[in-house]
Amino acid sequence: MRNGFLGYNATFMLDVVVCALVLVVPVLASSIYLVKVRRDFVTHRRLQLLLAGVLLVTVVAFEIDMQVIHGGWQNVVMHARPNISTEELAFAHTLLRIHLIFATSTPVLWSVTIRQALSRFGNPPEPSTHSSSHFWLGWMSATDLVLTSLTGLLFYYFVFVQQVLRIGV
């Protein structure tokens, strides 16, 4: 499927990723609430593993769609906005680069956090000597993931939404 479902001239997978980026923050916040307030370590672990798995599958499908099917992000942008100016395309590229800083560091940081948690917490998980280290790794991962979401949504808004709002279509 080449057309998105959110009403903008984006690809189906771009719209799927945008939905994932919107949903990831409340799910992440819920997971943090469960562990910090309710001390529900088992559900926290399950939610983190589910979130990581869903995002991994989504990102892999997105990259296949973006690179293989559509031939790269610039082709998608040029299809969506054939009259985009050189300056706007350069700005979109800058936004994408900023997004990619977070989008590439997040899975690395998150996988380290998850791998260490799985190996250093028991089953069922409970506080241990690894807790303080996990606290900092978890917050860095969560912050990185939120910044990935925000910058991805900013790119989508600039390239696909803003143009529609500007011309009133």
C-alpha positions as CSV (number, residue, x, y, z in Angstrom):
1,M,0.0,0.0,0.0
2,R,1.5,3.3,-1.1
3,N,-0.8,5.8,0.5
4,G,-1.2,6.6,4.2
5,F,-4.3,6.5,6.3
6,L,-3.9,9.7,8.3
7,G,-5.1,12.0,5.5
8,Y,-1.7,13.3,4.4
9,N,0.3,12.4,1.4
10,A,2.6,10.0,3.3
11,T,3.2,6.3,2.9
12,F,1.3,3.7,4.8
13,M,4.3,2.7,6.8
14,L,5.1,6.4,7.6
15,D,1.6,6.7,9.1
16,V,2.1,3.5,11.0
17,V,5.4,4.8,12.5
18,V,3.7,8.1,13.4
19,C,1.0,6.3,15.2
20,A,3.7,4.2,17.0
21,L,5.6,7.4,17.9
22,V,2.4,8.9,19.4
23,L,1.6,5.7,21.4
24,V,5.1,4.9,22.6
25,V,5.2,7.8,25.1
26,P,2.0,7.0,27.1
27,V,2.9,3.3,27.1
28,L,6.4,4.1,28.3
29,A,5.0,6.5,31.0
30,S,2.6,3.7,32.1
31,S,5.5,1.3,32.4
32,I,7.5,3.7,34.5
33,Y,4.5,4.4,36.7
34,L,4.0,0.7,37.2
35,V,7.5,0.2,38.4
36,K,8.0,3.4,40.4
37,V,4.6,3.8,42.0
38,R,3.0,0.4,42.0
39,R,6.3,-1.5,42.3
40,D,4.9,-4.0,39.7
41,F,8.2,-5.2,38.3
42,V,6.7,-8.1,36.4
43,T,4.3,-6.0,34.3
44,H,7.0,-3.3,33.8
45,R,9.3,-6.0,32.4
46,R,6.5,-7.4,30.2
47,L,5.6,-3.9,28.9
48,Q,9.2,-3.0,28.1
49,L,9.8,-6.3,26.2
50,L,6.5,-5.9,24.3
51,L,7.3,-2.2,23.5
52,A,10.8,-3.1,22.3
53,G,9.5,-6.0,20.2
54,V,6.7,-4.0,18.6
55,L,9.0,-1.1,17.8
56,L,11.6,-3.4,16.4
57,V,9.2,-5.0,14.0
58,T,7.7,-1.6,13.1
59,V,11.1,0.0,12.4
60,V,12.3,-3.0,10.3
61,A,9.1,-2.9,8.2
62,F,9.4,0.9,7.9
63,E,13.0,0.7,6.7
64,I,12.2,-2.0,4.2
65,D,9.3,0.1,2.9
66,M,11.3,3.4,2.9
67,Q,14.6,2.0,1.4
68,V,13.5,-0.9,-0.8
69,I,10.0,-0.1,-1.9
70,H,10.3,3.7,-2.1
71,G,14.0,4.2,-2.8
72,G,14.7,6.5,0.2
73,W,13.2,9.3,2.1
74,Q,13.9,11.9,-0.6
75,N,11.7,10.0,-3.1
76,V,8.9,9.9,-0.6
77,V,9.2,13.6,0.1
78,M,9.4,14.5,-3.5
79,H,6.3,12.4,-4.3
80,A,4.4,14.0,-1.4
81,R,5.6,17.6,-2.2
82,P,6.8,17.8,-5.8
83,N,7.1,21.6,-5.5
84,I,9.2,21.6,-2.3
85,S,11.8,24.3,-2.4
86,T,15.5,23.6,-2.0
87,E,15.5,25.4,1.3
88,E,12.6,23.3,2.6
89,L,14.2,20.1,1.5
90,A,17.4,21.1,3.2
91,F,15.5,21.9,6.4
92,A,13.7,18.5,6.2
93,H,17.1,16.9,5.8
94,T,18.4,18.7,8.9
95,L,15.3,17.6,10.9
96,L,15.8,14.0,9.7
97,R,19.5,14.1,10.8
98,I,18.5,15.3,14.2
99,H,15.9,12.6,14.4
100,L,18.4,9.9,13.3
101,I,20.7,10.8,16.1
102,F,18.1,9.8,18.6
103,A,16.6,7.0,16.4
104,T,20.0,5.3,16.2
105,S,21.1,5.8,19.8
106,T,17.7,4.6,21.3
107,P,17.9,1.0,20.2
108,V,21.5,0.7,21.3
109,L,20.9,2.2,24.7
110,W,17.6,0.4,25.2
111,S,19.0,-2.9,24.2
112,V,21.8,-2.5,26.7
113,T,19.3,-1.6,29.4
114,I,17.1,-4.6,28.6
115,R,19.9,-7.0,28.2
116,Q,21.4,-6.0,31.6
117,A,18.0,-6.1,33.2
118,L,17.3,-9.6,32.0
119,S,20.6,-10.9,33.1
120,R,20.9,-9.1,36.4
121,F,17.4,-9.1,37.8
122,G,15.8,-12.4,38.9
123,N,12.7,-14.0,37.4
124,P,10.4,-12.7,38.6
125,P,12.3,-9.4,38.7
126,E,12.8,-7.6,42.0
127,P,15.1,-4.8,43.2
128,S,18.8,-5.8,43.5
129,T,22.3,-4.3,43.4
130,H,21.7,-3.5,39.7
131,S,18.7,-1.3,40.5
132,S,20.6,2.0,40.7
133,S,22.4,1.3,37.4
134,H,19.2,0.3,35.8
135,F,17.5,3.4,37.1
136,W,20.0,5.6,35.2
137,L,20.1,3.4,32.1
138,G,16.3,3.3,32.1
139,W,15.9,7.1,32.3
140,M,18.5,7.7,29.6
141,S,16.7,5.2,27.4
142,A,13.3,6.7,28.1
143,T,14.6,10.2,27.4
144,D,16.2,9.1,24.2
145,L,13.0,7.3,23.1
146,V,10.9,10.4,23.9
147,L,13.3,12.6,21.8
148,T,13.1,10.0,19.0
149,S,9.3,10.3,19.1
150,L,9.3,14.1,19.2
151,T,11.8,14.6,16.4
152,G,10.1,12.0,14.2
153,L,6.8,13.7,14.7
154,L,8.4,17.1,14.0
155,F,9.8,15.8,10.7
156,Y,6.4,14.3,9.7
157,Y,4.6,17.5,10.6
158,F,7.0,19.7,8.6
159,V,7.0,17.5,5.5
160,F,3.5,16.2,5.3
161,V,1.1,18.1,7.7
162,Q,2.2,21.7,7.5
163,Q,1.9,21.8,3.7
164,V,-1.7,20.6,3.9
165,L,-2.6,23.1,6.6
166,R,-0.9,25.9,4.7
167,I,-2.9,25.4,1.5
168,G,-6.1,24.3,3.3
169,V,-6.6,21.0,1.6
